[in-house]
Amino acid sequence: QVQLVESGGGLVQPGGSLRLSCAASGTIFGILNMAWYRQAPGKERELVASITAGGTTNHASSVKGRFTISRDNTKNTLYLQMNSLKPEDTAVYYCKSTTSGAWGQGTQVTVSS
């Protein structure tokens, strides 16, 4: 059973950067397709970025050029590098194994001055 644990969230000023991590266990991480989602207060959960087992990535238009999804299969870890953060990026960020359907517990990102 896939287990996912996110970390790296926090409070950052507009224009700042954060790197989120998602540690996976319980399976062979390298075969999983993975994704980052986020959910802002009062809004539906939305897809931020995805990466296949082979390393093909896609990013939502709202974050393209600012966020980068990546993975390190030797560390069983998924990453989301977030640069040029905006207040509208404030949300709880979740990682998901799109292969198994497993979700992490989420990590809060707050962008505010």
Buried (B, 14 or more C-beta within 10 A) or exposed (E): EBEBBBEBBEEBEEEBEBEBBBBBEEBEBEEBBBBBBBBBEEEEBEBBBBBBBEEEEEBBEEBEEBBBBBBEBEEBBBBBBBBEBEEEBBBBBBBBBBBBEBBBEBBEBBBEE
